[in-house]
Amino acid sequence: MLYRPLLRLAAIMLVAVAGPALGKAPEWLRDLAAAPLPSQAPEVEAVQLLNAVELVVTPDGRMRKRVRGAVRILRREGERRAVLQLPQDTWRKVQEMHGWTIPVSGKDAEVRTGDAIEASVVNVAGSELITDLRMKLLRIPDAGPGATVGYEYEVSLSPLQLADTFGFQDTIPVREASYTLRLPAGWNMLPTWLNHAVVESVGAGAQQWRWTLKDIPAVPVEAGMPAWQSVAGQLFLALSPPGGTPQLSTWAGIGGWFVELSRDRRVASTEIRSRVLGLVAGTSSDLEKMRALAGFVQREVRYVGIQLGIGGFQPHPAADVFLHRYGDCKDKATLLAVMLAIAGIDSAPVIVNSERSRVRTDMPPSMQFNHVILAIRLPREIQDSSLLATVDQDGGRLLFFDPTDELTPFGRIRGELQGNVGLLALAEGSRLITLPQLVPDQSGVRRSAKLVLNEQGVLTGEITERITGEQALRQRGFLRASSREGDTTRLLTARLAESLASFQLTSATPRNRDAIELPLEWDYRVSAPSYARRSGDLLMVRPRVVGIEAVNLPGEGKPRVHDLLLSEPRLNQDEVVIELPAGYVVDSLPQPIEMDAGFAVYRSRTEIIGTQLKYTRSYEVRALLVPVAKIEDFRRLHREIARDERAMVVLKKAGS
């Protein structure tokens, strides 16, 4: 469903709670529990012994899915595998849940549907949310290390898309996974294997197929990897009834369906027209009109999701969104499209997944989306350097804008959308499109420091930071959420503590907190006692005063399996000038560094100019992804950065 990104479970309603009952586990589970398990690496928390799925499709397109599974718990962390979490909404209904535990010692335990807890999502990032999405939770008891947990459940489905996905690979090893499909007469199916070699099916009867896989390795979990679900092995099954191809079986069909679903929602009311005329009055260009209208929807329409039934996909009428001044991502995109159309500006929705790796151009058409933004067609005469989130398309240019994102200025998109793949939804010709990647010098931190070091090693002075892009977005979000006195500087204090062992922040002033079209700026004054270390007549000073660029990527010495995702292209720059104590001269300086790894470049230089120590450096990230083949280059680059960040200038008394 097209829910807002970062949907989080905020409250749980208990609707039925009962204690576990003693009961004998079924024979199939006892057989699995008795079978020997090959030795596992010490970090493996559990092993999936069985994951058997059966999907039965009826002639009217309804489906019934039955699942049987078993897990051997190896470590305490694996106990979370003993909780069934099944979503329920208009299209999915949990019919039955059943769970058993065979503990290492003691009697078997059993739980059923009536022992379940129902969880309701009632809050999203501070905004009220009304939705029919529920989570049915069944905790299987006594699932300590060594226990074998088994479960069975059945779900009835009335899907919008005639398709199913079997995720047979997990972040734990899987001993056996099977999928059985039963179709009515005349129906067809088309299997697509993602991230795995093709496995041939075995006939299980007329219009029945079964795929079985054994000893499936775990997906290694690595820092900075793509979403593990996007790299795990999956079987995608497209289903088609007799007499034609379902509309949602192609990307064009999915986009056209969304446009049709939204058509009667894009009707302008008298009030909307009046407001548009007021907002664009006095503007002299289409670009000024766009900014005025986009700013209104971005700032004046609060994010609130009311998503019941088809409302998870269908926007609310633009007139209602305007009247009540709230809506979710697709509501805000729809209202802005209507307002732009009144001003004579064409636009189209773009459906995306907020995780950059979840939708790819090489995957079959599926409903893997959770967010909607807008593509605005730019008139040819508009040439403005602030419009960075653009791509050339169909002889013109499209500008991408997310009206839900209140902290990213018009003309840009945040990091998770850059390089992402979205579905440009048009009445005809909907297609996947790659969103733009912004240039590095439009994001990052520009830091300038003017400091004084005395003979006792105390460092004092002023530092100015000019912040744009993703880092400005995050800091503005923190500042906006801060309400208590002192919260404003808490973020700055935490960052300084990463670089300074002891310090006092004597003043701090943020500028442009709410003016998102301008850089966020900090002016602060700091005093750091014992900053310079003394050794006899020598004084050792670290020229890199604040700010850390070096990344310690876990897994040193191990082969990397996955690509490394980076947040956004950016350019961070430092210029530090330190007035040295009188009577001291330089004994040694760090060597300059220039290292170009292709995906990133790092430069630094330390020099003495008169009585001042000057340190300059820049770190330019050019790519959104570091491929596996370049991971060692990434490690080497950051080892060099870490060495530079620790480097010392050695001062000595003149004449000594």
Secondary structure, 3 states (H helix, E strand, C coil): CCCCCCCCCCCCCCCCCCCCEECCCCHHHHHHHHCCCCCCCCCCCEEEEEEEEEEEECCCCCEEEEEEEEEEECCHHHHHHHEEEEEECCCEEEEEEEEEEECCCCCCEEEEHHHCEEEECCEECCEEEEECCEEEEEECCCCCCCCEEEEEEEEEECCCCCEEEEECCCCCCEEEEEEEEECCCCCEEEEEEECCCCCCCEECCCCEEEEEEEEECCCCCCCCCCCHHHHCCEEEEEEECCCCCCHHHCHHHHHHHHHHHHHHHCCCCHHHHHHHHHHHCCCCCHHHHHHHHHHHHHHHCEECEEECHHHHCCCCCHHHHHHHCEECHHHHHHHHHHHHHHCCCCEEEEEECCCCCCCCCCCCCCCCCCEEEEEEEECCCCCCCCCCCEEEECCEEEEEECCCCCCCCCCCCCCCCCCCEEEECCCCCCEEEECCCCCHHHCEEEEEEEEEECCCCCEEEEEEEEEECHHHHHHHHHHHHCCCCCHHHHHHHHHHHCCCCCCEEEEEEEECCCCCCCCEEEEEEEEECCCCEEECCEEEECCCCCCCCCCCCCCCCCCCCCCEECCCCEEEEEEEEEECCCCEEEEECCCCEEEECCCEEEEEEEEEECCEEEEEEEEEECCCEECHHHHHHHHHHHHHHHHHHHCCEEEEECCC
